[in-house]
């Protein structure tokens, strides 16, 4: 029987399991994100300082990544190109969109993007999105105390990037 205190590594990357020691302060909303150790610690720092924060996303598998991207692509067909750094995954996903303009629903787009991601190497996926390794989380943007929360997001230990917008859409994304 698997140890309930160890999260399994994502199947699409080579990150080792993350040891998680249960404590009285464990937050189910954060634990459900299945974050890497650094991102998980940062999520707890954020939640302690801003208890009302709502996490909207953490670690994703390929299908969940495709589904999340599709939600944004429905709103902006160039969202992938405008959001991700140039990489094989970015270029191939955007190329699929450009070659399939008749695919307009979230489900159609997610299916196509999942197919593109499935054909990529683990290394290409790791460079594409930190959500695939659990090294990123998203939080619900807010108006109340926004400046203070953004300041905290920018000062989280291990943070490498904080985005308030992705491809022109309001999204608060932090990666480690």
Secondary structure, 3 states (H helix, E strand, C coil): CCCCCEECCCCCCCCCCEECCCCCCCCHHHHCCCCCHHHHHHHHHHHHHCCCCCEEECCCCHHHHHHHHHHHHCCCCCHHHHHCCCCHHHHHHHHHHHHCCCCCCHHHHHHHHHHHHHCCCHHHHHHHCHHHHCCEEEECCCCCCHHHHHHHHHCCCCCCEEEEEECCEEEEEEEC
